[in-house]
Amino acid sequence: MGVKEDLKTFLTQASFVTMAVAFIVGTQVGLVIGALVSGVVDPLIGVFFKANFSQLGVLTVNGSQFEFGTFLGAVINFLIVLIVIFFAFVYPLALHAKRVEARKAKAPPTTKPCPYCFSTISIQATRCAFCTQALPTPVAAAAPA
């Protein structure tokens, strides 16, 4: 296979496409939450502090402005994005994984220890492959009459 075919395979794999879609959706969720913070949360905080939230903590030194309110708004935006991502994606996926794991039936054993040399052998073996001892045949459960 050439480089072109390898690149085409990589770009059309489900994991890459899923990652690209998740990136785009995550970016859009961030934009929506950013608008929520700047349009709703910042003014609400401004109502309680009786100040413009974006101008809160503005410090001017030699003509340079340090806008701590804008930084605080970005931190609030980040925290809200984290909470939304956690409750919308991470937590439900973790619950789903726990449910799937709980539903899995425990597979019957496929090996057993040899009673003579304690080597691991197939459960269907009638003679140990290591010590060559004949193994006792398991007593079959009596079928109901």
C-alpha positions as CSV (number, residue, x, y, z in Angstrom):
1,M,0.0,0.0,0.0
2,G,1.2,3.5,-0.8
3,V,1.1,6.6,1.3
4,K,-2.0,7.9,-0.4
5,E,-3.9,4.7,0.3
6,D,-2.7,4.7,3.9
7,L,-3.8,8.3,4.4
8,K,-7.2,7.6,2.8
9,T,-7.7,4.6,5.1
10,F,-6.7,6.7,8.2
11,L,-9.0,9.5,7.3
12,T,-12.0,7.2,6.6
13,Q,-11.6,5.1,9.8
14,A,-14.5,5.4,12.2
15,S,-12.3,6.5,15.1
16,F,-10.8,9.4,13.2
17,V,-14.2,10.5,11.9
18,T,-15.7,10.2,15.4
19,M,-12.8,12.2,16.8
20,A,-13.3,15.0,14.2
21,V,-17.1,15.2,14.9
22,A,-16.4,15.3,18.7
23,F,-13.9,18.1,18.2
24,I,-16.4,20.1,16.2
25,V,-19.3,19.5,18.6
26,G,-17.0,20.3,21.6
27,T,-16.0,23.6,20.0
28,Q,-19.6,24.5,19.4
29,V,-20.6,23.6,22.9
30,G,-17.7,25.8,24.1
31,L,-19.0,28.7,22.0
32,V,-22.6,28.3,23.3
33,I,-21.4,28.2,26.9
34,G,-19.1,31.2,26.3
35,A,-22.2,33.1,25.0
36,L,-24.1,31.9,28.1
37,V,-21.4,33.2,30.4
38,S,-20.9,36.5,28.7
39,G,-24.6,37.1,28.1
40,V,-26.2,35.8,31.2
41,V,-23.8,34.8,34.0
42,D,-21.6,37.9,33.8
43,P,-24.5,40.3,34.0
44,L,-26.0,38.3,36.9
45,I,-22.7,38.7,38.8
46,G,-22.7,42.3,37.8
47,V,-26.2,42.7,39.4
48,F,-25.0,41.3,42.7
49,F,-21.7,43.3,42.7
50,K,-23.3,46.4,41.1
51,A,-20.5,46.6,38.6
52,N,-19.8,45.6,35.0
53,F,-18.3,42.2,35.3
54,S,-15.9,42.6,32.4
55,Q,-14.6,45.8,34.0
56,L,-14.3,44.2,37.4
57,G,-10.7,44.2,38.6
58,V,-9.3,46.3,35.7
59,L,-5.8,47.5,36.6
60,T,-4.0,50.0,34.4
61,V,-0.2,50.2,34.6
62,N,1.6,52.5,32.2
63,G,-1.3,52.4,29.7
64,S,-1.6,48.6,29.8
65,Q,-4.9,47.2,31.1
66,F,-5.0,44.0,33.1
67,E,-8.6,42.7,32.9
68,F,-9.0,40.3,35.8
69,G,-12.8,40.3,35.3
70,T,-12.4,38.9,31.8
71,F,-10.0,36.3,33.1
72,L,-12.6,35.4,35.9
73,G,-15.3,35.1,33.2
74,A,-13.0,32.7,31.2
75,V,-12.5,30.6,34.3
76,I,-16.3,30.5,35.0
77,N,-16.8,29.6,31.3
78,F,-14.2,26.8,31.6
79,L,-15.9,25.4,34.8
80,I,-19.3,25.4,33.2
81,V,-17.9,23.6,30.1
82,L,-16.4,21.0,32.3
83,I,-19.6,20.4,34.2
84,V,-21.7,20.2,31.0
85,I,-19.2,17.8,29.4
86,F,-19.1,15.7,32.5
87,F,-22.8,15.3,33.0
88,A,-23.7,15.1,29.3
89,F,-21.0,12.7,28.1
90,V,-18.5,11.3,30.7
91,Y,-20.9,10.3,33.5
92,P,-23.5,8.6,31.2
93,L,-20.8,6.7,29.4
94,A,-19.3,5.5,32.7
95,L,-22.7,4.4,33.8
96,H,-23.2,2.5,30.5
97,A,-19.8,0.8,30.8
98,K,-20.7,-0.3,34.4
99,R,-24.0,-1.7,33.2
100,V,-22.4,-3.6,30.3
101,E,-19.8,-5.0,32.5
102,A,-22.4,-6.1,35.0
103,R,-24.4,-7.8,32.3
104,K,-21.5,-9.9,31.0
105,A,-21.9,-13.5,32.2
106,K,-18.9,-15.0,33.8
107,A,-17.5,-17.4,31.3
108,P,-17.1,-21.0,32.4
109,P,-13.5,-22.0,33.2
110,T,-11.5,-23.6,30.3
111,T,-8.6,-24.8,32.4
112,K,-8.1,-26.7,35.7
113,P,-5.0,-27.6,37.8
114,C,-3.7,-31.2,37.5
115,P,-4.3,-32.9,40.9
116,Y,-0.9,-34.6,40.7
117,C,1.6,-31.9,39.5
118,F,-0.6,-28.8,39.8
119,S,0.1,-27.7,36.2
120,T,-2.6,-25.9,34.3
121,I,-4.4,-28.2,31.8
122,S,-7.5,-28.1,29.7
123,I,-10.7,-28.8,31.5
124,Q,-11.5,-31.5,29.0
125,A,-8.2,-33.4,29.5
126,T,-8.3,-37.0,30.6
127,R,-4.5,-37.2,31.0
128,C,-2.1,-34.5,32.2
129,A,0.2,-33.3,29.4
130,F,3.0,-32.6,31.9
131,C,3.1,-35.5,34.3
132,T,1.1,-38.0,32.1
133,Q,-1.0,-39.1,35.0
134,A,-4.5,-40.3,34.1
135,L,-7.0,-37.8,35.5
136,P,-10.1,-38.8,37.5
137,T,-13.2,-38.4,35.4
138,P,-15.6,-35.8,36.8
139,V,-18.8,-37.2,38.1
140,A,-21.5,-36.1,35.7
141,A,-24.6,-34.6,37.2
142,A,-27.4,-37.0,37.3
143,A,-30.1,-36.1,34.7
144,P,-33.5,-35.6,36.2
145,A,-35.8,-38.5,35.5
